[in-house]
Amino acid sequence: MAVALRAELEPCQIHLVGDFDDGYRRFLRSAILAALDRGHRQVVVDCDAWKRLDLGVLSALIHCAKA
């Protein structure tokens, strides 16, 4: 019987910037999906710098949560 050992990675930490555009939304989604591809099981997104609610960024985060 083969046993696979997998070391748990620390949660990936992503800090949102205060001002962003459509390019940032794509970058954010790519960064989160890349972290998941690297084996991170948890991604922590720090929204402290958010100055206003941005539905595009919120949508990108929800799509990543479904991944």
C-alpha positions in Angstrom: 0.0 0.0 0.0 1.4 3.4 -1.0 1.0 6.3 1.4 1.3 9.9 0.1 2.5 12.4 2.6 1.6 16.0 1.9 3.0 18.8 4.0 0.4 21.4 4.7 1.3 24.8 3.5 0.7 27.9 5.5 -2.4 29.9 4.4 -1.6 32.2 1.5 -2.0 35.8 2.6 -3.2 38.4 0.1 -3.6 42.1 1.0 -6.0 44.1 -1.2 -4.9 47.5 -2.3 -7.1 50.6 -1.8 -7.7 51.6 -5.4 -8.0 49.1 -8.2 -9.3 48.6 -11.7 -10.3 45.8 -14.0 -6.7 44.7 -14.4 -6.3 44.4 -10.6 -9.4 42.2 -10.5 -7.9 39.8 -13.0 -4.6 39.9 -11.2 -6.3 39.1 -7.9 -8.2 36.1 -9.4 -5.0 34.8 -11.0 -3.0 35.2 -7.7 -5.6 33.2 -5.7 -6.0 30.5 -8.3 -2.2 30.2 -8.6 -2.0 29.8 -4.8 -4.5 27.0 -4.9 -2.6 25.4 -7.8 0.6 25.5 -5.7 -1.2 23.4 -3.0 -2.4 26.1 -0.6 -5.6 24.9 1.0 -6.4 28.2 2.6 -6.2 31.7 1.2 -6.7 34.7 3.5 -7.6 38.0 1.8 -7.1 41.1 3.9 -9.7 43.7 2.9 -8.6 46.3 5.4 -7.4 48.7 2.7 -10.8 48.6 0.9 -12.0 52.2 0.7 -15.3 51.3 -0.9 -17.2 48.1 -1.8 -16.3 47.0 -5.3 -18.7 44.4 -6.7 -16.2 43.4 -9.4 -13.6 42.4 -6.7 -16.2 40.8 -4.6 -17.4 38.8 -7.6 -13.8 37.7 -8.3 -13.4 36.5 -4.7 -16.7 34.6 -4.8 -15.6 32.9 -8.1 -12.3 31.9 -6.4 -14.1 30.5 -3.4 -15.9 28.1 -5.7 -12.6 26.8 -7.2 
